[in-house]
Amino acid sequence: MAVIKASINSSTSAGPKTVSVTLPSAAAAQTLKNLSDVNVTSLEDGALIQYDSATDKFITKTTIETTTGTLKFNGGNF
């Protein structure tokens, strides 16, 4: 969760107080590749996002490989 800070200008006793809030830039958060836990070094058309526990990052891959010949997809609980 992002921390939002506000500063209140109370230099005068009369009239309403001025409150200004600074929000983080939305442009930086609009793409997956700007996130620190996503590795997109091999970004290609049709790539899938997979979690790599060895690097603790999400990676993009165009293949799904198995050593057993069986693929099991578990999308989690929703």
N, C-alpha and C positions, 0 to 999 in steps of 0.2 A: 504494500500500500504506500502510495506517495505521501510525503509530508507536505502540507500546504501551510505556509506561514502568512500571517497578516500583521500589518503594522498600523497602529491607530495614531493619527495626528491629533493631539489634544492641546495644541499651543494656545488656543483661545477658549474662553469659558462660554462664549455665546455662540449659538448656531449649532448645526449638526456636526458630528465628528466625521472625519474623512477616513475611510478604511480602504487600503489597497492590498490586493492579493496577487502574489506572483505564482504563476503556474509553470510547470515545466513545458518546454517546447514540444508541441504535438508532432512536429515533423520528424523528430528523431525516433519516435515510437511507432511510426506508421509502417515499418517494414520488419520482418523477422530477422533479417541479417544484421540489424542494429542492436539486437539483444545479445547480452554477454554470454548467455548459455546456449547459443545456437552457432554451430560451425557450418558455414555454407561454402566451403572452399571448393566443393565439387558440385556446384549448382548447375543442373541440366534440365531440359524439358522432360516432364514426366517424373521428376524426382519425388520420392516419398520422404517424409520426416520420421526419423527413428531416434529413439533414445539410446545413447551409448553410455553404459554405466562405468566403463573404464575411464572415460574423460569427464563424466558427469555433465555432458552436453547433448543437445539434440543435433543430429547430423542429417544431411540429405543424401539419399542414395537412389540410384535408378534400378537396383537389383535387390532381390530378397534371396538370400542363400541359405541352404540347409545342408547339414552333413548326414542327416537321417533319412532324407527323402520325404519327410513329412513337414508340411507347413501348418502351423496352428495360429490363427489370428484371435487375439483376445483384446477387444476394444475397451475393456473396463466396464464399470457399472455407472449407469446414468440415471 
